[in-house]
Amino acid sequence: MTTAVAGALAQAKALGLDRLDAQLLLAHHLGRDRAWLLAHGDAELPPAVLSAFEVDCRRRADAVPLAYLLGEREFHGLMLKLTPDVLVPRPDTETLVEWALCLLNGHLATLPAPEVLDLGTGSGAIALALKHSQPRARLSASDTSAAALEVARGNARAHRLDVEFRAGDWWMPWGKRRFDLVVSNPPYIAADDDHLLALRHEPAMALSPGGDGLAAIDRIIEEAPAHLRKAGWLLIEHGNDQAEQVGQRLRAAGFAAVQTRADLAGHDRCSAGHL
């Protein structure tokens, strides 16, 4: 017995899949686009395609991110390859990228080649977006995960973007080097946060440092003055209920002009300051 496109999509709906997710998954396995699916609802599916689609539908119903199943996700105009070794880039993080670009085009505009560092780069999304939008900047990035760095390097090669990658925990790979701008989207979810269950398929170490969720942010801020040039900036993404705590830590570490920006949903998402 064969199954047609429309029948397969109906089965996905019965599993609770969003219609768009199901269409994208089936189009991915067929090597077609969504327009073709809509025009060929009665087209019979090859058994191998149907089997792979059914497996992915069950995985998606179990909250596996669609980006892992498709193997890619767009971020700030760049299509990035993804694996379960890295977090799926969120639109919220584009707030951090846009703020960094404002600084590169504003306070740091007089520097011919500003040194920019992305701590905990994951897929390379932030570093590559900054390099793509501001080619004059010299981008460096690090991550403690070798598997994540392999993904990031692959994305850099695919987009022909020159970023220096190093392996290591936070500031460790950079010795005494100093930077004009440091950005980071570190793990910041508290260990008892209910959201972690829905994120169970993403790398836990990139989501939560345990405890109250501020351990990684604390370390980044405490050691930042030793790695920033005069008037250098530090931008950090954080939870929507952590802005006040992060701001206090920045001021205590000697940062001035401490401020917070909201994401597209209006939630406090990033805080920053400069020496």
C-alpha positions as CSV (number, residue, x, y, z in Angstrom):
1,M,0.0,0.0,0.0
2,T,1.4,3.4,-1.0
3,T,1.0,6.8,0.7
4,A,0.6,10.1,-1.1
5,V,1.9,13.5,-0.1
6,A,-1.5,14.6,1.3
7,G,-1.8,11.4,3.3
8,A,1.6,11.7,4.8
9,L,0.9,15.2,5.9
10,A,-2.4,14.1,7.4
11,Q,-0.5,11.5,9.4
12,A,1.9,14.1,10.7
13,K,-1.0,16.3,11.8
14,A,-2.5,13.4,13.7
15,L,0.8,13.2,15.6
16,G,0.4,16.9,16.6
17,L,2.9,18.4,14.2
18,D,2.5,21.9,13.1
19,R,1.5,22.0,9.4
20,L,4.5,24.1,8.4
21,D,6.9,21.8,10.2
22,A,5.5,18.8,8.5
23,Q,5.7,20.4,5.1
24,L,9.3,21.5,5.6
25,L,10.3,18.0,6.8
26,L,8.6,16.2,3.8
27,A,10.0,18.7,1.4
28,H,13.5,18.2,2.9
29,H,13.3,14.4,2.4
30,L,11.9,14.8,-1.1
31,G,14.4,17.4,-2.2
32,R,11.5,19.6,-3.2
33,D,10.1,22.9,-2.0
34,R,6.7,23.5,-0.3
35,A,5.1,24.9,-3.4
36,W,5.7,21.5,-5.1
37,L,4.0,19.7,-2.2
38,L,1.0,21.9,-2.4
39,A,0.7,21.2,-6.1
40,H,1.3,17.5,-5.9
41,G,-0.8,16.3,-3.0
42,D,-1.6,13.0,-4.8
43,A,2.0,12.2,-5.6
44,E,3.0,8.8,-4.2
45,L,6.0,8.8,-1.9
46,P,8.9,6.4,-2.3
47,P,8.9,3.9,0.6
48,A,12.4,5.1,1.8
49,V,11.2,8.8,1.9
50,L,8.0,7.9,3.7
51,S,9.9,5.8,6.3
52,A,12.4,8.6,7.0
53,F,9.7,11.2,7.2
54,E,7.7,9.1,9.7
55,V,10.8,8.8,11.9
56,D,11.4,12.5,11.8
57,C,7.8,13.2,12.6
58,R,8.0,11.1,15.7
59,R,11.2,12.9,16.7
60,R,9.6,16.3,16.1
61,A,6.6,15.3,18.2
62,D,9.1,14.5,21.0
63,A,10.3,18.2,20.8
64,V,13.4,17.6,18.8
65,P,14.2,21.0,17.2
66,L,13.2,21.2,13.6
67,A,16.6,22.7,12.8
68,Y,18.3,19.5,13.9
69,L,16.0,17.4,11.6
70,L,16.6,19.8,8.7
71,G,20.3,20.2,9.6
72,E,20.2,24.0,9.2
73,R,18.8,27.2,10.4
74,E,18.9,30.8,9.2
75,F,20.3,33.4,11.5
76,H,20.8,37.1,10.6
77,G,20.7,36.4,6.9
78,L,23.1,33.4,7.0
79,M,22.0,29.8,6.6
80,L,24.0,27.8,9.1
81,K,24.5,24.1,9.3
82,L,23.5,22.6,12.7
83,T,23.9,19.4,14.7
84,P,22.7,18.5,18.2
85,D,26.2,19.5,19.4
86,V,25.2,23.2,19.3
87,L,22.3,25.3,20.4
88,V,19.7,26.3,17.8
89,P,20.3,30.1,17.2
90,R,17.2,32.1,18.3
91,P,15.9,35.3,17.0
92,D,16.3,36.8,20.5
93,T,20.1,36.6,20.0
94,E,19.9,38.9,17.0
95,T,19.3,41.6,19.6
96,L,22.9,41.0,20.7
97,V,24.2,41.1,17.1
98,E,22.4,44.3,16.3
99,W,23.7,46.0,19.4
100,A,27.3,44.9,18.6
101,L,26.9,46.3,15.1
102,C,25.7,49.6,16.5
103,L,28.9,49.8,18.5
104,L,31.1,48.9,15.6
105,N,29.4,51.6,13.5
106,G,29.4,54.1,16.4
107,H,31.7,54.1,19.4
108,L,34.2,51.8,17.6
109,A,33.8,53.3,14.1
110,T,37.2,55.0,14.2
111,L,39.1,51.8,14.6
112,P,40.3,50.4,11.3
113,A,40.2,46.8,12.4
114,P,38.4,46.4,15.8
115,E,39.2,43.2,17.6
116,V,36.0,41.4,18.4
117,L,35.6,38.2,20.5
118,D,32.7,35.8,20.8
119,L,32.8,33.7,23.9
120,G,31.0,30.3,23.7
121,T,30.4,30.5,20.0
122,G,28.5,27.3,19.5
123,S,27.5,27.1,15.8
124,G,29.4,30.4,15.2
125,A,26.2,32.3,14.6
126,I,27.1,35.5,16.4
127,A,30.7,35.7,15.2
128,L,29.8,34.9,11.6
129,A,26.9,37.4,11.6
130,L,29.2,40.1,12.8
131,K,32.0,39.3,10.3
132,H,29.5,39.1,7.5
133,S,27.9,42.5,8.4
134,Q,31.2,44.3,9.4
135,P,34.1,42.8,7.3
136,R,36.6,45.3,8.7
137,A,36.3,43.7,12.2
138,R,38.8,41.0,13.2
139,L,36.6,38.2,14.6
140,S,37.8,35.6,17.1
141,A,35.6,33.0,18.8
142,S,36.0,30.1,21.3
143,D,34.1,27.3,22.8
144,T,34.9,24.5,25.2
145,S,33.2,21.9,22.9
146,A,35.4,20.5,20.2
147,A,32.3,19.2,18.4
148,A,30.7,22.7,18.4
149,L,33.9,24.3,17.0
150,E,33.8,21.8,14.2
151,V,30.3,23.0,13.3
152,A,31.4,26.6,13.6
153,R,34.4,26.2,11.4
154,G,32.3,24.4,8.8
155,N,29.9,27.3,8.7
156,A,32.8,29.8,8.4
157,R,34.1,27.9,5.5
158,A,30.7,27.6,3.8
159,H,30.3,31.4,3.9
160,R,34.0,32.2,3.3
161,L,34.2,34.3,6.5
162,D,37.5,34.7,8.2
163,V,37.1,34.0,11.9
164,E,39.8,32.7,14.3
165,F,38.5,29.8,16.4
166,R,40.1,28.4,19.5
167,A,39.1,25.7,21.9
168,G,38.9,26.3,25.7
169,D,36.9,27.4,28.6
170,W,35.8,31.1,28.3
171,W,38.9,33.4,28.5
172,M,41.5,30.6,28.8
173,P,42.3,30.2,25.1
174,W,43.2,33.9,24.7
175,G,46.0,34.4,27.2
176,K,46.7,38.1,27.6
177,R,45.1,39.2,24.4
178,R,42.8,42.2,24.7
179,F,39.8,43.1,22.6
180,D,37.7,46.1,21.7
181,L,34.4,44.3,21.9
182,V,33.5,41.0,23.5
183,V,30.1,39.4,23.0
184,S,28.7,36.3,24.6
185,N,25.5,34.2,24.8
186,P,26.5,32.0,27.7
187,P,24.4,29.3,29.5
188,Y,22.2,31.2,31.8
189,I,19.1,29.1,32.6
190,A,18.7,28.2,36.3
191,A,19.0,24.5,37.1
192,D,15.4,24.3,38.4
193,D,13.8,26.2,35.4
194,D,10.9,24.3,33.9
195,H,11.9,25.4,30.4
196,L,14.8,22.9,30.4
197,L,12.5,20.0,29.9
198,A,11.3,21.5,26.5
199,L,15.0,22.0,25.6
200,R,16.1,18.5,26.5
201,H,17.4,17.7,23.1
202,E,19.8,20.6,23.0
203,P,23.3,20.5,24.7
204,A,22.7,20.9,28.4
205,M,26.1,22.6,29.0
206,A,25.2,25.3,26.6
207,L,21.8,26.0,28.3
208,S,22.5,26.0,32.1
209,P,25.6,26.3,34.3
210,G,23.5,24.9,37.2
211,G,22.5,26.7,40.3
212,D,20.9,30.1,39.7
213,G,22.1,30.3,36.2
214,L,24.6,33.1,36.7
215,A,27.9,31.2,37.2
216,A,29.1,31.6,33.6
217,I,28.1,35.2,33.5
218,D,29.9,35.9,36.7
219,R,33.1,34.4,35.4
220,I,32.9,36.3,32.1
221,I,32.3,39.7,33.9
222,E,34.9,39.1,36.6
223,E,37.7,38.4,34.1
224,A,36.6,40.8,31.4
225,P,38.7,43.8,32.5
226,A,41.9,41.9,31.9
227,H,40.9,41.1,28.3
228,L,39.4,44.4,27.2
229,R,41.3,47.4,25.7
230,K,40.7,50.9,27.1
231,A,37.0,51.8,26.7
232,G,36.4,48.2,25.5
233,W,32.8,47.0,25.5
234,L,31.2,43.8,26.9
235,L,27.8,42.6,25.7
236,I,26.1,39.6,27.3
237,E,22.8,37.9,26.6
238,H,20.9,36.7,29.6
239,G,17.5,35.6,30.9
240,N,14.6,38.0,30.9
241,D,14.6,38.1,34.7
242,Q,18.4,38.6,35.1
243,A,19.0,42.1,33.8
244,E,19.2,43.8,37.3
245,Q,21.6,41.2,38.6
246,V,23.8,41.3,35.5
247,G,23.8,45.1,35.6
248,Q,24.9,45.1,39.2
249,R,27.8,42.7,38.4
250,L,28.9,44.9,35.5
251,R,29.0,48.0,37.6
252,A,30.9,46.2,40.4
253,A,33.5,45.1,37.9
254,G,34.2,48.7,36.9
255,F,32.0,49.0,33.8
256,A,30.4,52.3,33.0
257,A,27.3,53.3,30.9
258,V,25.7,49.9,31.9
259,Q,22.4,49.5,30.0
260,T,20.0,46.8,28.9
261,R,18.1,46.2,25.7
262,A,15.0,44.2,25.0
263,D,14.4,41.5,22.4
264,L,11.6,41.6,19.8
265,A,9.1,40.3,22.4
266,G,9.9,43.2,24.7
267,H,11.8,41.1,27.3
268,D,15.1,42.3,28.7
269,R,17.6,40.2,26.8
270,C,21.1,41.8,26.7
271,S,23.1,44.0,29.0
272,A,26.4,45.8,28.3
273,G,28.9,48.3,29.6
274,H,32.3,49.6,28.7
275,L,35.5,50.2,30.7
